[in-house]
Each structure stands twice: as C-alpha cells, then as structure tokens.
Amino acid sequence: MTTTPWWRGAVVYQVYPRSLMDANNDGIGDIPGIISKLDYIASLGVDAIWVSPFFKSPMKDFGYDISDYRDIDPIFGTLADFDELIAKAHARGIKIIIDQVLSHTSDQHAWFAESRESRDNPKADWYVWADPKPDGTPPNNWLAIFGGSAWEWEPRRCQYYLHNFLKSQPDLNYHCDAVRAQILEEVEFWLKRGVDGLRLDAIIFCYHDKLLRDNPAKPIEERRGRGFREDNPYAFQRHVFDCDRPENLQFLESLRTLMDRYPGTVTLGEIASEDSLKTMAEYTAGNSRLHMAYSFELLVDQLSGSYIRETVETLEKNLLEGWPCWSIGNHDVVRVMSRWGGKKQSPQLAKTLNAMLLSLRGSVCAYQGEELGLTEAEIQQHELQDPYGITFWPRFKGRDGCRTPMPWDHTHERAGFSQTNTWLPVSADHKSKAVSLQEDDSASILNAYRTFMHWRKQQPALRLGDIEFVADAQDYLVFIRRHGNDALLCAFSFSDVEQVVSLGTNYQLDEITGHGFGSVTGNLGTISVPAYGTVIARVM
C-alpha cells in the first residue's frame, strides 16, 4: 500500500512576511513575527505555510530581486530565526514552503556585478547578454512585464542584458551549464536546512530562445488575461520566445532529481504562459518534473460558476499525471472579496468562496487575510511602494492594496501589527474585520473557515476524490466529489438571491449538519441554495 503524499489535498497558507506581524517594531513584518503567529495559523487547520521571499535583497521588487540566495535580509531576521521557524512550525505539524526566484537575480547580486564587468570574466555568460542591432537599438522586440523594453544597455560590455521584470532584475542564462549547476546548489542549501517545499516564482522564464527571435504580435481581442492588462504593452505580444521554452522541462527534471533526494519535499510552480492549463499539464507530467502547479486562471476579475467549471474541467482533461493547486488570491492581484464581492461584499459570500476553493479537486493556496474576508485596501498615490503601480498609475494602482498589514487587534492604532508607522498603511476598513473581533463571534468568517477546514480534514472525498460537475451558471456551481464509496454533493451560490438548481437527475442525498453550511435530504432532482450560500450533502 502506498502512502498519499502530504501535499495532495493540502491547504497551503501564503504568508507575505512584510505584512503578517512586526516583532521588532520597525514597521515591517519579519520572521520572528511569523513565529509569534504560528498558533493562530495552526488554529486554521492548514497543512503548510508558503513564505514569500525573505532573502537578502535591495527590495526593488520586495524580495523577488535576490542579492544572496543563502542569507536572510536583516529586515526579516537571521538564519537562526529561520531555523527556529522551521522547528516551531514542524512541532505544530505545519510544513514550510519557501519561495525560490530562480529565473533572475538582483542587479546587486555578486554574480551580476562580475558578469557585467567584461565579456571574458568567469561569469561573463551567467546572464543573458546580446549585442545591439547595427542602429544601436535592442536585439529584438521583447518587452518587460513592468513596462518598456526587456533589454537594458550596459556600457561596460557595450551590450544589452535581458530583464523580463524590472531592469534591476537581470535574467540568468540557463543555457550556461555552470548557472544550472549553481542554482541547484542554492536550492539544496535550503533543503539541507529542512524546508519541506519550494514555490517556484516565474518558473517559465528560466530559458530564452537562443536565436533571440522576435515575439509575434497578439490580436487586440486576446490581449487580456494571464494577469496582464491591455494598457500594458506586454499584453500586445505572444510570449513564445522569451519564456516557456522546451528546455525548461529538462531543467525541471534535474530539479526533481534533486528534490527526490529529500523525501517528502514538494515543488509548486507558478505558471502564467500563453496557455497556462496546457503548460501546467506539461510541467507536471511523468512524475519527473513539478509535483504541483498553479496558474492565474482563477485570479480573474469576474466571478462565474460556468467559468470555474470550464477552467477546472479543461485542466482535468489535460492534467493526466500531475496534481493541481488552486488559488483565488495572492500577493499580486486585487483581493478576491473586492474582485468578486461587488459593492455589497457580503460576509456570507466570503464564507462561500472559501468553502468553494477548499472543495475543488487539488491542493489549495490560501492568501493571508482570506480567512477574514479582507477587501482590497485603498492606497493613495503618495503611499505607493509597488514599482508596478508607480509606473502605471492612475489606471493601475499596483499590488500594494492586497499587501497591507494584517489586522490583529481592532483596539490598536495599527491593528496590533506594529507599534510604529508601517511600511504600508493599515486599512481602516480592515479593523472591522480584525482577528480580535472575529475570534469571539461564532458566526464570523474566521470561525466558519476554521470549522470548514477541520471538517474537511475528515473528508477523503474533498481532499483526494475525483470531481464531477453537475450544474453551473453565472451565479452558482454544483459538483460531486467522490473517493471510494464516499461522495459529497457541493453547491455554491454566488448570488444575493436564492438559487433553485436542477441537478439533471435524482440523487439520494443525506444531510450534513453542524458545519455552517445548508443541507438537503431525500431523493432530489432539484435543490435550493440560499443567497451567497453553501450546501453540502452526502450522496447515498
């Protein structure tokens, strides 16, 4: 008998360390702050914590620009603090997954400082360098996600270097054998320290087309999606030569070989390609690449039961060997209650969205604050920190609104996050959803989350079962999860009015009570789902 890996059906709680808890009162969250909140995180019933980057960095992109892969930035603490985090999380039965940003470094990394000096130094080929065209312009038409050309001129080499993100984030050259070998050593440093997994940021960007061919133009009607905006020129191209190259799969197989030497560890890849669902299937195929992958497919602006069904069914059709991981929010997108909640932003809808996410087939990444129903914080222009928002203001306000400090205590000026001015302002609206208020309210979003999570742990059908969709529309979604002889019918309403749903056939349903969601019983072909409600029943 084989043992099911811990990460299958797991719920991973994403911590944005700058904003979870400030332990030393400098206005920025830190690793000791995470340690101080481990009991709270454990009370949610999650299986693992994904910690966004805490490595040494100039913080031009808030840690996703690493200047030393093996050290902790002083604003977050020390290696000793991190070792304590692992030990204390493990003592509570919680795994630790860390972000690994492998496609690029900071321009302040020692590797880049050496590489940019000349064309013949030992690290000359560690980054992507290219000669200009005869007229001095960049070698091709590739664009950076944060705006403008993906090429930056370096006078010391009289060449351009590639940066798919900020110009301070030069891309490593994975066509160089020494780079690939070194990156695997950087990863193993953390595996030796006891981390349980890696969340792989921008993993499709490791390789570029050696011939530096121009990307083709994208038709106007296809320029939305993948998390990119139509007012960003990046959306004007099909990104077929600057990322998601076939060689990526070979590197992932090398990475998997390394991971297999550390039993129980897991890789979770972030996928945002031209066809993310297809790429997820490729990147998790054969039990020799990524363990799991997630995409931006459910991070869209509009909520639709039909869209969720289409997305999940498409992935299920293609993902023959891999394992999906779903999320409806993270540190890069507007908070889900503002995207999907409309102006009313009902607490009941927050409960239903969490229950829906936690009921899909696969594992789950839940972003800090979703268990409280937090909305997007309003950030003024002079308060902006995110370079993405600074560039595209006012049409796009950046990602700061989903990154503000967690509200712990409604009675404190800064919601119990810090005793000094915070790196981003504490949202006044968030104080009304603070943990201190929700802890003692049996009907709160937080306690509904805890109740559902602890019940979910006892339901193999929800953690590991197959999924079969029964009904869908703009305003509702119904599916059945099956595992062995156990089956659960799960229905979710995204509307402010009751939904009467035809199931297409009669099901013998047995009610499940005491877990905060509606129940039905009997031989039924139609069920009623309350406004913004969840109904779960056992299929007999």
JOCORWO-V767232 format. One record per residue. N is the residue number from 0. RES is the residue in three letters. SS is DSSP state (2 for helix, 1 for strand, 0 for the rest). PHI is phi in radians with two decimals (none if undefined). OMEGA is omega in degrees with one decimal (* if undefined). Layout:
N|RES|SS|PHI|OMEGA, N|RES|SS|PHI|OMEGA
//
This chain:
0|MET|0|none|178.8, 1|THR|0|-1.58|178.4, 2|THR|0|-1.62|178.8, 3|THR|0|-1.18|178.5, 4|PRO|0|-0.99|-174.9, 5|TRP|0|-1.04|-173.4, 6|TRP|0|-1.42|177.1, 7|ARG|0|-1.30|-177.1, 8|GLY|0|1.39|-178.0, 9|ALA|0|-1.33|171.8, 10|VAL|1|-1.92|-177.1, 11|VAL|1|-1.88|-177.7, 12|TYR|1|-1.64|-178.9, 13|GLN|1|-1.43|175.9, 14|VAL|1|-1.83|170.8, 15|TYR|0|-1.66|-164.4, 16|PRO|2|-1.05|178.7, 17|ARG|2|-1.08|-167.3, 18|SER|2|-2.21|179.4, 19|LEU|2|-1.43|-178.4, 20|MET|0|-2.79|179.6, 21|ASP|0|-1.73|-176.2, 22|ALA|0|-1.51|-176.3, 23|ASN|0|-1.87|173.5, 24|ASN|0|0.99|170.6, 25|ASP|0|-1.90|177.9, 26|GLY|0|1.59|-178.2, 27|ILE|0|-2.19|176.9, 28|GLY|0|-1.09|-173.4, 29|ASP|0|-2.67|-178.3, 30|ILE|2|-1.14|174.3, 31|PRO|2|-1.00|176.0, 32|GLY|2|-1.14|176.1, 33|ILE|2|-1.08|179.8, 34|ILE|2|-1.00|-177.6, 35|SER|2|-1.17|-178.8, 36|LYS|0|-1.90|-179.5, 37|LEU|2|-1.11|179.1, 38|ASP|2|-1.13|176.4, 39|TYR|2|-1.08|-178.9, 40|ILE|2|-1.09|178.1, 41|ALA|2|-1.09|-178.9, 42|SER|2|-1.15|178.3, 43|LEU|0|-1.30|-179.2, 44|GLY|0|1.50|-179.2, 45|VAL|0|-1.33|-177.7, 46|ASP|0|-1.69|-174.7, 47|ALA|1|-2.68|172.7, 48|ILE|1|-2.03|169.1, 49|TRP|1|-1.72|-178.7, 50|VAL|1|-1.73|175.6, 51|SER|0|-1.09|-166.4, 52|PRO|0|-0.93|178.3, 53|PHE|0|-2.25|-175.0, 54|PHE|1|-1.33|178.0, 55|LYS|1|-1.01|-171.2, 56|SER|1|-2.87|170.8, 57|PRO|0|-1.30|174.1, 58|MET|0|1.14|173.2, 59|LYS|0|-1.16|174.2, 60|ASP|0|-2.17|172.5, 61|PHE|0|0.94|173.0, 62|GLY|0|1.74|176.1, 63|TYR|0|-1.49|172.8, 64|ASP|0|-2.23|-169.3, 65|ILE|1|-1.56|176.3, 66|SER|1|-1.83|174.0, 67|ASP|1|-2.72|-176.5, 68|TYR|1|-1.17|-171.0, 69|ARG|1|-1.92|-178.2, 70|ASP|1|-2.33|178.3, 71|ILE|1|-1.61|174.8, 72|ASP|0|-1.17|-176.6, 73|PRO|0|-0.97|180.0, 74|ILE|0|-1.16|-179.0, 75|PHE|0|-1.75|-179.6, 76|GLY|0|2.28|-174.3, 77|THR|0|-2.32|174.2, 78|LEU|2|-1.07|177.2, 79|ALA|2|-1.11|176.0, 80|ASP|2|-1.09|-179.5, 81|PHE|2|-1.15|177.3, 82|ASP|2|-1.05|177.7, 83|GLU|2|-1.16|177.6, 84|LEU|2|-1.03|179.2, 85|ILE|2|-1.07|-176.8, 86|ALA|2|-1.08|-176.4, 87|LYS|2|-1.32|174.4, 88|ALA|2|-1.18|179.5, 89|HIS|2|-1.08|178.5, 90|ALA|2|-1.11|178.4, 91|ARG|0|-1.73|179.0, 92|GLY|0|1.33|-178.3, 93|ILE|0|-1.92|176.6, 94|LYS|1|-1.44|177.4, 95|ILE|1|-2.09|174.5, 96|ILE|1|-1.95|-179.8, 97|ILE|1|-2.00|173.8, 98|ASP|1|-1.24|170.5, 99|GLN|1|-2.19|-177.8, 100|VAL|1|-1.83|-167.7, 101|LEU|0|-1.72|-174.2, 102|SER|0|-1.43|-176.3, 103|HIS|1|-2.63|175.4, 104|THR|0|-2.19|167.4, 105|SER|0|-1.33|173.6, 106|ASP|0|-1.26|175.9, 107|GLN|0|-1.70|174.1, 108|HIS|0|-1.19|-179.0, 109|ALA|2|-1.03|179.7, 110|TRP|2|-1.08|-177.2, 111|PHE|2|-1.25|178.3, 112|ALA|2|-0.99|178.0, 113|GLU|2|-1.32|-175.0, 114|SER|2|-1.08|-174.2, 115|ARG|0|-1.34|-174.2, 116|GLU|0|-1.25|-176.3, 117|SER|0|-2.84|179.6, 118|ARG|0|-1.62|-174.8, 119|ASP|0|-2.30|177.1, 120|ASN|0|-1.47|-175.5, 121|PRO|0|-1.02|179.5, 122|LYS|0|-1.97|-177.4, 123|ALA|0|-1.02|-176.6, 124|ASP|0|-1.79|-177.1, 125|TRP|0|-1.36|177.4, 126|TYR|1|-2.13|-175.3, 127|VAL|0|-1.60|-179.7, 128|TRP|1|-1.94|179.2, 129|ALA|1|-2.65|177.2, 130|ASP|0|-1.27|176.4, 131|PRO|0|-1.27|169.5, 132|LYS|0|-1.17|-178.4, 133|PRO|0|-0.95|-179.5, 134|ASP|0|-1.58|176.5, 135|GLY|0|1.54|-179.2, 136|THR|0|-1.39|-178.5, 137|PRO|0|-0.99|-173.0, 138|PRO|0|-1.16|177.5, 139|ASN|0|-2.76|-172.3, 140|ASN|0|-1.66|-175.4, 141|TRP|0|-1.11|-176.0, 142|LEU|1|-2.05|176.3, 143|ALA|0|-1.57|-178.7, 144|ILE|0|-1.05|-176.4, 145|PHE|0|-1.55|174.8, 146|GLY|0|1.93|175.9, 147|GLY|0|1.44|-179.0, 148|SER|1|-1.13|175.5, 149|ALA|0|-1.48|-177.3, 150|TRP|1|-2.07|178.4, 151|GLU|1|-2.21|-176.9, 152|TRP|1|-1.32|175.7, 153|GLU|1|-2.13|-175.1, 154|PRO|0|-1.14|-178.7, 155|ARG|0|-1.16|178.1, 156|ARG|0|-1.84|-173.1, 157|CYS|0|0.95|178.3, 158|GLN|1|-2.46|171.7, 159|TYR|1|-1.66|168.8, 160|TYR|1|-2.03|-176.1, 161|LEU|1|-1.54|171.8, 162|HIS|0|-2.50|179.9, 163|ASN|0|-1.33|-179.6, 164|PHE|0|-2.09|177.3, 165|LEU|0|-1.31|177.7, 166|LYS|0|-1.16|175.6, 167|SER|0|-1.50|179.5, 168|GLN|0|-2.19|-178.0, 169|PRO|0|-1.14|-178.3, 170|ASP|1|-1.44|173.1, 171|LEU|1|-1.21|-179.2, 172|ASN|0|-1.73|-177.4, 173|TYR|0|-1.34|171.6, 174|HIS|0|-1.30|178.6, 175|CYS|0|-1.58|-177.9, 176|ASP|2|-1.02|-177.1, 177|ALA|2|-1.13|178.9, 178|VAL|2|-1.14|-178.7, 179|ARG|2|-1.06|-179.8, 180|ALA|2|-1.12|-178.4, 181|GLN|2|-1.17|-179.9, 182|ILE|2|-1.08|177.7, 183|LEU|2|-1.11|176.2, 184|GLU|2|-1.18|178.5, 185|GLU|2|-1.11|178.2, 186|VAL|2|-1.12|-176.0, 187|GLU|2|-1.15|176.3, 188|PHE|2|-0.93|-178.3, 189|TRP|2|-1.42|175.4, 190|LEU|2|-1.09|177.8, 191|LYS|2|-1.14|179.6, 192|ARG|0|-1.42|173.4, 193|GLY|0|1.83|177.1, 194|VAL|0|-1.16|-175.2, 195|ASP|0|-1.71|-179.4, 196|GLY|1|-3.09|-179.2, 197|LEU|1|-2.21|165.9, 198|ARG|1|-1.66|-169.8, 199|LEU|1|-1.74|-178.1, 200|ASP|1|-1.27|172.2, 201|ALA|0|0.84|-171.3, 202|ILE|2|-1.17|179.5, 203|ILE|2|-1.30|-174.2, 204|PHE|2|-1.67|-176.5, 205|CYS|0|-1.10|-176.5, 206|TYR|0|-1.87|173.6, 207|HIS|0|-2.18|177.2, 208|ASP|0|-1.19|-177.5, 209|LYS|0|-1.06|-178.2, 210|LEU|0|-1.43|178.5, 211|LEU|0|0.98|179.9, 212|ARG|0|-1.21|177.7, 213|ASP|0|-1.11|170.2, 214|ASN|0|-1.28|176.4, 215|PRO|0|-1.31|177.8, 216|ALA|1|-1.25|178.2, 217|LYS|0|-1.94|177.8, 218|PRO|0|-1.01|-176.3, 219|ILE|2|-0.96|-174.9, 220|GLU|2|-1.21|-178.7, 221|GLU|2|-1.88|-170.0, 222|ARG|0|-1.51|174.4, 223|ARG|0|-1.79|177.9, 224|GLY|1|1.87|179.7, 225|ARG|0|1.02|179.3, 226|GLY|0|1.45|-178.0, 227|PHE|1|-1.87|-173.7, 228|ARG|0|-1.75|-179.2, 229|GLU|0|-1.28|174.8, 230|ASP|0|-1.60|175.9, 231|ASN|0|-1.86|-178.1, 232|PRO|2|-0.95|178.9, 233|TYR|2|-0.96|-178.7, 234|ALA|2|-1.30|-177.1, 235|PHE|2|-1.43|-175.1, 236|GLN|1|-2.07|164.7, 237|ARG|0|-1.54|-173.2, 238|HIS|0|-1.60|-176.0, 239|VAL|0|-1.91|-177.8, 240|PHE|0|-1.96|-178.1, 241|ASP|0|-1.66|179.8, 242|CYS|0|-2.85|176.9, 243|ASP|0|0.93|-179.9, 244|ARG|0|-1.49|-177.3, 245|PRO|0|-1.00|-178.5, 246|GLU|2|-1.09|178.8, 247|ASN|2|-0.95|-176.9, 248|LEU|2|-1.12|178.7, 249|GLN|2|-1.15|177.9, 250|PHE|2|-1.14|179.6, 251|LEU|2|-1.07|177.7, 252|GLU|2|-1.20|175.4, 253|SER|2|-1.17|178.1, 254|LEU|2|-1.11|179.9, 255|ARG|2|-1.14|176.7, 256|THR|2|-1.03|176.7, 257|LEU|2|-1.12|-178.5, 258|MET|2|-1.05|-178.1, 259|ASP|2|-1.13|175.6, 260|ARG|0|-1.35|178.2, 261|TYR|0|-2.17|-172.9, 262|PRO|0|-0.95|178.2, 263|GLY|0|1.59|178.2, 264|THR|0|-1.46|-173.1, 265|VAL|1|-2.44|172.3, 266|THR|1|-2.01|177.3, 267|LEU|1|-2.24|-175.2, 268|GLY|1|-1.72|173.4, 269|GLU|1|-1.51|-175.8, 270|ILE|1|-2.08|175.7, 271|ALA|0|-2.49|-176.1, 272|SER|0|-1.77|178.5, 273|GLU|0|-1.07|175.8, 274|ASP|0|-2.31|-170.2, 275|SER|2|-1.06|-177.5, 276|LEU|2|-1.17|176.4, 277|LYS|2|-1.15|-179.9, 278|THR|2|-1.15|176.3, 279|MET|2|-0.99|179.2, 280|ALA|2|-1.11|-179.8, 281|GLU|2|-1.14|-174.0, 282|TYR|2|-1.31|179.0, 283|THR|0|-2.00|-174.9, 284|ALA|2|-1.31|167.7, 285|GLY|2|1.36|-177.9, 286|ASN|2|0.94|-177.3, 287|SER|0|-2.38|-179.7, 288|ARG|0|-2.16|177.1, 289|LEU|0|-1.26|172.1, 290|HIS|0|-1.31|-177.7, 291|MET|1|-2.48|174.4, 292|ALA|1|-2.55|172.0, 293|TYR|1|-2.39|-177.2, 294|SER|1|-2.25|179.1, 295|PHE|0|-1.64|-171.8, 296|GLU|0|-1.12|177.4, 297|LEU|0|-1.81|176.3, 298|LEU|0|-1.81|-176.4, 299|VAL|0|-1.41|-174.9, 300|ASP|0|-1.37|-174.1, 301|GLN|0|-1.93|177.2, 302|LEU|0|-1.59|178.2, 303|SER|0|-2.65|176.4, 304|GLY|2|-1.05|-179.2, 305|SER|2|-1.14|179.2, 306|TYR|2|-1.16|178.2, 307|ILE|2|-1.05|179.3, 308|ARG|2|-1.06|-178.9, 309|GLU|2|-1.04|-178.6, 310|THR|2|-1.13|-178.0, 311|VAL|2|-1.16|-179.3, 312|GLU|2|-1.12|178.0, 313|THR|2|-1.09|178.8, 314|LEU|2|-1.16|179.7, 315|GLU|2|-1.02|-179.2, 316|LYS|2|-1.19|-175.4, 317|ASN|2|-1.63|-172.3, 318|LEU|0|-1.54|-172.6, 319|LEU|0|-1.32|-175.5, 320|GLU|0|-2.06|-175.2, 321|GLY|0|-1.40|-177.7, 322|TRP|1|-2.28|-177.7, 323|PRO|1|-1.44|171.3, 324|CYS|1|-2.38|-173.7, 325|TRP|1|-1.94|172.9, 326|SER|0|-2.56|175.0, 327|ILE|0|-2.07|177.1, 328|GLY|0|-2.89|171.9, 329|ASN|0|-2.84|-173.9, 330|HIS|0|-1.36|-176.2, 331|ASP|0|-1.94|-174.5, 332|VAL|0|-2.29|175.6, 333|VAL|0|-0.98|-178.4, 334|ARG|0|-0.96|-170.2, 335|VAL|2|-1.08|-179.4, 336|MET|2|-1.22|173.4, 337|SER|2|-1.51|177.9, 338|ARG|2|-1.23|-171.6, 339|TRP|0|-1.87|-174.1, 340|GLY|0|-1.51|-177.1, 341|GLY|0|1.16|-176.9, 342|LYS|0|-1.29|-176.9, 343|LYS|0|-1.34|177.0, 344|GLN|0|0.84|-175.8, 345|SER|0|-1.10|173.6, 346|PRO|2|-1.00|179.4, 347|GLN|2|-1.14|176.7, 348|LEU|2|-1.13|177.5, 349|ALA|2|-1.02|178.3, 350|LYS|2|-1.08|-177.2, 351|THR|2|-1.21|178.1, 352|LEU|2|-1.10|177.1, 353|ASN|2|-1.11|-180.0, 354|ALA|2|-1.11|178.7, 355|MET|2|-1.09|179.7, 356|LEU|2|-1.03|-176.8, 357|LEU|0|-1.30|-179.4, 358|SER|0|-1.86|178.3, 359|LEU|0|-1.21|177.0, 360|ARG|0|-1.26|178.8, 361|GLY|0|2.26|173.2, 362|SER|1|-1.66|-172.7, 363|VAL|1|-2.36|166.1, 364|CYS|1|-1.88|179.7, 365|ALA|1|-1.93|-176.4, 366|TYR|1|-1.48|-178.2, 367|GLN|0|-0.89|-179.5, 368|GLY|0|1.72|176.9, 369|GLU|2|-1.15|178.0, 370|GLU|2|-1.25|176.4, 371|LEU|2|-1.82|-175.9, 372|GLY|0|1.29|-177.9, 373|LEU|0|-1.12|176.0, 374|THR|0|-1.78|177.1, 375|GLU|0|-1.15|178.0, 376|ALA|0|-1.37|177.5, 377|GLU|0|-1.50|-178.6, 378|ILE|0|-2.01|177.6, 379|GLN|0|-1.37|-175.6, 380|GLN|2|-1.01|-177.3, 381|HIS|2|-1.26|179.5, 382|GLU|2|-1.66|-174.8, 383|LEU|0|-1.06|174.5, 384|GLN|0|-2.05|-173.3, 385|ASP|0|-1.28|179.8, 386|PRO|2|-1.08|177.8, 387|TYR|2|-1.11|179.2, 388|GLY|2|-1.21|179.2, 389|ILE|2|-1.07|-179.4, 390|THR|2|-1.22|-170.8, 391|PHE|2|-1.81|174.9, 392|TRP|0|-1.03|5.3, 393|PRO|0|-1.68|-176.3, 394|ARG|0|-1.19|178.7, 395|PHE|0|-2.34|-173.6, 396|LYS|0|-1.62|177.1, 397|GLY|0|1.43|-171.2, 398|ARG|0|-1.85|-177.2, 399|ASP|2|-1.12|-175.1, 400|GLY|2|-1.12|177.3, 401|CYS|2|-1.79|-174.0, 402|ARG|0|-1.98|-175.9, 403|THR|0|-1.21|-176.0, 404|PRO|0|-1.03|176.8, 405|MET|0|-1.14|176.8, 406|PRO|0|-1.58|-178.3, 407|TRP|0|-1.67|-173.0, 408|ASP|0|-2.35|-175.9, 409|HIS|0|-1.20|-177.2, 410|THR|0|-1.50|-177.3, 411|HIS|0|-1.69|-178.1, 412|GLU|0|-1.00|-179.0, 413|ARG|0|-1.89|173.5, 414|ALA|0|1.03|177.2, 415|GLY|0|1.35|179.7, 416|PHE|0|-1.37|-176.3, 417|SER|0|-2.73|176.5, 418|GLN|0|-1.78|-179.6, 419|THR|0|-2.34|179.2, 420|ASN|0|-1.02|-172.6, 421|THR|0|-1.71|-174.3, 422|TRP|0|-1.09|166.8, 423|LEU|0|-2.18|-177.6, 424|PRO|0|-1.16|172.5, 425|VAL|0|-1.31|-178.1, 426|SER|0|-1.23|176.9, 427|ALA|2|-1.09|178.7, 428|ASP|2|-1.10|-178.1, 429|HIS|2|-1.22|-179.7, 430|LYS|2|-1.07|178.9, 431|SER|0|-1.26|178.2, 432|LYS|0|-2.00|-175.4, 433|ALA|0|-1.06|179.2, 434|VAL|2|-0.98|-177.5, 435|SER|2|-1.03|178.1, 436|LEU|2|-1.38|-174.9, 437|GLN|2|-1.38|-179.2, 438|GLU|2|-0.96|-172.4, 439|ASP|0|-1.63|-179.5, 440|ASP|0|-1.85|-176.2, 441|SER|0|-1.10|-178.5, 442|ALA|0|-1.72|-174.9, 443|SER|0|-1.28|175.5, 444|ILE|2|-1.07|-179.4, 445|LEU|2|-1.05|-177.8, 446|ASN|2|-1.26|172.8, 447|ALA|2|-1.12|178.5, 448|TYR|2|-1.08|-179.8, 449|ARG|2|-1.06|-178.7, 450|THR|2|-1.06|-179.5, 451|PHE|2|-1.12|-177.8, 452|MET|2|-1.08|-178.0, 453|HIS|2|-1.24|173.6, 454|TRP|2|-1.18|-179.3, 455|ARG|2|-1.00|-179.2, 456|LYS|0|-1.04|-178.5, 457|GLN|0|-1.64|-175.1, 458|GLN|0|-2.05|178.4, 459|PRO|2|-0.99|-179.5, 460|ALA|2|-1.10|-179.8, 461|LEU|2|-1.38|-177.3, 462|ARG|2|-1.41|-168.8, 463|LEU|2|-2.28|-170.4, 464|GLY|0|-1.32|172.8, 465|ASP|1|-1.27|178.4, 466|ILE|1|-2.25|178.4, 467|GLU|1|-2.35|-178.2, 468|PHE|1|-1.43|-175.0, 469|VAL|1|-1.90|-177.1, 470|ALA|1|-2.73|177.4, 471|ASP|1|-2.78|173.6, 472|ALA|1|-2.81|176.1, 473|GLN|0|-0.98|-168.4, 474|ASP|0|-1.82|178.3, 475|TYR|1|-2.74|179.7, 476|LEU|1|-2.60|179.5, 477|VAL|1|-2.35|174.8, 478|PHE|1|-2.57|177.3, 479|ILE|1|-2.04|172.6, 480|ARG|1|-1.84|-177.7, 481|ARG|1|-2.20|174.1, 482|HIS|1|-2.54|-175.0, 483|GLY|0|1.07|179.8, 484|ASN|0|-1.58|-177.0, 485|ASP|1|-1.73|179.2, 486|ALA|1|-2.53|178.9, 487|LEU|1|-2.18|171.9, 488|LEU|1|-1.59|-175.4, 489|CYS|1|-2.14|-178.0, 490|ALA|1|-2.23|-175.5, 491|PHE|1|-2.36|176.8, 492|SER|1|-1.85|178.5, 493|PHE|0|-1.88|-175.6, 494|SER|0|-2.01|178.1, 495|ASP|0|-1.52|173.3, 496|VAL|0|-2.23|179.5, 497|GLU|0|-1.04|178.3, 498|GLN|1|-1.93|174.2, 499|VAL|1|-1.73|-169.1, 500|VAL|1|-1.99|172.6, 501|SER|1|-1.46|-177.9, 502|LEU|1|-1.52|178.1, 503|GLY|1|1.49|176.4, 504|THR|1|-2.71|179.7, 505|ASN|1|-1.46|175.6, 506|TYR|1|-2.13|173.5, 507|GLN|1|-1.46|-172.2, 508|LEU|1|-1.98|178.2, 509|ASP|1|-2.11|-173.1, 510|GLU|1|-1.20|173.2, 511|ILE|0|-2.09|-174.1, 512|THR|0|-2.08|172.7, 513|GLY|0|1.47|-178.1, 514|HIS|0|-2.23|170.9, 515|GLY|0|1.45|176.3, 516|PHE|0|-2.21|-178.8, 517|GLY|1|-1.18|-177.9, 518|SER|0|-2.35|175.6, 519|VAL|0|-2.36|179.1, 520|THR|0|-2.59|177.6, 521|GLY|1|2.04|178.7, 522|ASN|1|-1.57|-166.1, 523|LEU|1|-2.13|172.0, 524|GLY|1|-1.98|178.6, 525|THR|1|-2.42|175.8, 526|ILE|1|-2.29|175.5, 527|SER|1|-1.89|179.4, 528|VAL|1|-1.98|-177.3, 529|PRO|0|-1.06|176.5, 530|ALA|0|-0.92|-178.7, 531|TYR|0|0.89|-172.0, 532|GLY|0|-1.86|176.0, 533|THR|1|-2.13|173.5, 534|VAL|1|-2.17|176.2, 535|ILE|1|-2.28|-179.4, 536|ALA|1|-2.42|177.4, 537|ARG|1|-1.44|178.1, 538|VAL|1|-1.55|-175.3, 539|MET|0|-1.57|*
//
